[in-house]
Amino acid sequence: MLVCVRWYAACPLSFRHLEEMMQERGNIVDHSTVHRWSLKIPLVLALIFRRRKCPVGMSWRLDETYIKVAGQWKYLYRAINLLGQPEKITIDKSAANTTAIKSVNVDVCLNIELRQSKYRNNIDEQDHRAVKQVTNPMMGFKSFWSAQKLIAGIETMHMIKLGQLHCPGGQVMSAAKPVLQSGILIFNEQSGFV
């Protein structure tokens, strides 16, 4: 199960591709079963891995991109380099984002510094590629619920690829390395995966 979900979240593959790949390895798995797994497991993994996320600072870079949900293009807002409440938020020249951040400052009595720059936010624009590369073969999502679950898994695999998770002994976790030992998922309630 974990191998299928990991491949689905880390690589641009469809459920039918995974069904064929598993059959070639002698495991008969239906594509609808892989779909069910991919809606349940990634959110759990994202919650567990979030506890191991490396601290990265109090500055957010906020940007939006599009995803297809139920046949319509919808905004997907993503924040990069986030940890706790931000001191600074860098956005592009989006009027909607500017208004939202200013209203949060007023409503919650915060003093978040707003920086607007078309080119300072290029890191976000490049980071959208990871989500787009994996979601394009999916041909969109059926609902916001499924989009939330699957994107959580995609983001988790992307964090692993970027080396943003703490591992025992200071090792860097690889998205290509399975989280299995002798066919059993190793999980410790206090520290997460080991």
Buried (B, 14 or more C-beta within 10 A) or exposed (E): BEBBBBBBBBBEBBBEBBBBBBEEEEEEBEBEBBBEBBBEBBBBBBEBBBEBBEEEEBBBBBBBBEBBBEEEEBEBEBEBBBEEEBEBBBBBEBEEBBEBBEEEBEEEEEEBEBEBEEEEBEEBBEBBEBBBEBBEBBEBBEEEEBBEBBBBBBBBBBBBBEEBBBBEEEEEBEBEEEBEEEEEEEEEEEEBBE
